[in-house]
């Protein structure tokens, strides 16, 4: 299969919507990372997502929708969930909520759970495609399972390291501005819980809810949401964290005062670091040398950055 590159203009959006309507897979830009989209109602299309990525079928997918009204047709919201939706949607927040009876979502999307992970993306190309397609799209990150997430169309389309030749098309809208996946919030025994740090800081969510988030330990063998596998986002090369200097033969990715061959942010800006994280991991990995990454503080977006780095460095 030859993977087409589509421009994010009216013609490209229409072509992508047509491919999705025919059960094909299209990588789409969001503000976080590129997602591998398929019709969330079509079990065959969803199965092809798992097949293209090599993703284990017990790992649920995120359903993307154009607005809160569409989301309420898929999931059951309480007032806390609506407050978060009104504040952070469209945007980099995913919520795991009870699946509404009769929603029509393929069971593979939820990995057989009675909950569904949903979000409303802010990227204008994603919004235009959702409205042109007219239905829910299941869209995990558009990468081989466990490998570095894609923040540019070239990351997706690469053969061997990406999905080139495995999917119908990539809708190219340039670099993703946030650069790390969405924050995932769920509810455990009625209490809000942080299931995955991401593009919305946990502190901002806690401010809206007026209470702290639980931080439950994930079970990587039976994940309750996407992004909970122990080894994930990984380069092919070994990865060493909290490095103040490079060891012989390593490529060092710097941050703040720790300089490297490349840097997440020379000024220590966490938003800049998040936006550059996966792109620099792709670039460093292409050099074929071990990778070292400078320390990144935990506050705000630092929690999401460090979550991705720790999973990327985990034993495989």
PEKALIN-V240200 format. One record per backbone hydrogen bond with DSSP energy under -1.0 kcal/mol. NH is the residue of the N-H (numbers start at 0). CO is the residue of the C=O. If there is no record, write none. Layout:
nh: {NH | NH}
co: {CO | CO}
This chain:
nh: {3 | 5 | 12 | 13 | 14 | 15 | 16 | 17 | 18 | 19 | 20 | 21 | 22 | 23 | 25 | 26 | 27 | 33 | 34 | 35 | 36 | 37 | 39 | 41 | 45 | 46 | 47 | 48 | 49 | 50 | 51 | 52 | 53 | 54 | 58 | 60 | 62 | 63 | 64 | 70 | 71 | 73 | 74 | 75 | 81 | 82 | 83 | 84 | 85 | 86 | 87 | 88 | 90 | 92 | 93 | 94 | 95 | 96 | 98 | 99 | 102 | 105 | 108 | 111 | 112 | 115 | 117 | 118 | 126 | 127 | 128 | 129 | 130 | 131 | 132 | 133 | 136 | 137 | 138 | 141 | 142 | 144 | 146 | 155 | 156 | 157 | 160 | 161 | 162 | 163 | 165 | 167 | 168 | 169 | 170 | 171 | 175 | 177 | 178 | 182 | 183 | 184 | 185 | 187 | 190 | 192 | 193 | 194 | 195 | 198 | 204 | 205 | 206 | 207 | 208 | 209 | 213 | 221 | 231 | 233 | 239 | 242 | 249 | 250 | 252 | 253 | 254 | 255 | 257 | 260 | 261 | 263 | 267 | 272 | 273 | 274 | 275 | 276 | 279 | 280 | 281 | 282 | 283 | 284 | 285 | 286 | 287 | 290 | 291 | 292 | 293 | 301 | 302 | 304 | 305 | 306 | 307 | 308 | 309 | 310 | 311 | 312}
co: {167 | 169 | 8 | 9 | 10 | 11 | 12 | 13 | 14 | 15 | 16 | 17 | 19 | 18 | 36 | 168 | 34 | 149 | 27 | 139 | 25 | 137 | 135 | 38 | 41 | 42 | 43 | 44 | 45 | 46 | 47 | 48 | 49 | 49 | 55 | 108 | 116 | 136 | 118 | 66 | 67 | 70 | 70 | 97 | 77 | 78 | 79 | 80 | 81 | 82 | 83 | 84 | 119 | 90 | 182 | 117 | 184 | 115 | 113 | 73 | 99 | 39 | 105 | 106 | 109 | 96 | 94 | 62 | 122 | 123 | 124 | 125 | 126 | 127 | 128 | 129 | 63 | 37 | 61 | 33 | 140 | 52 | 143 | 151 | 152 | 153 | 158 | 157 | 155 | 157 | 162 | 24 | 24 | 3 | 26 | 5 | 150 | 30 | 31 | 91 | 195 | 93 | 192 | 190 | 187 | 185 | 213 | 183 | 183 | 180 | 200 | 201 | 202 | 203 | 204 | 205 | 191 | 218 | 310 | 145 | 290 | 292 | 246 | 289 | 291 | 261 | 257 | 264 | 254 | 251 | 251 | 253 | 264 | 268 | 269 | 270 | 271 | 272 | 275 | 276 | 277 | 278 | 279 | 280 | 281 | 283 | 284 | 237 | 250 | 239 | 252 | 298 | 299 | 300 | 301 | 302 | 303 | 304 | 305 | 306 | 307 | 308}
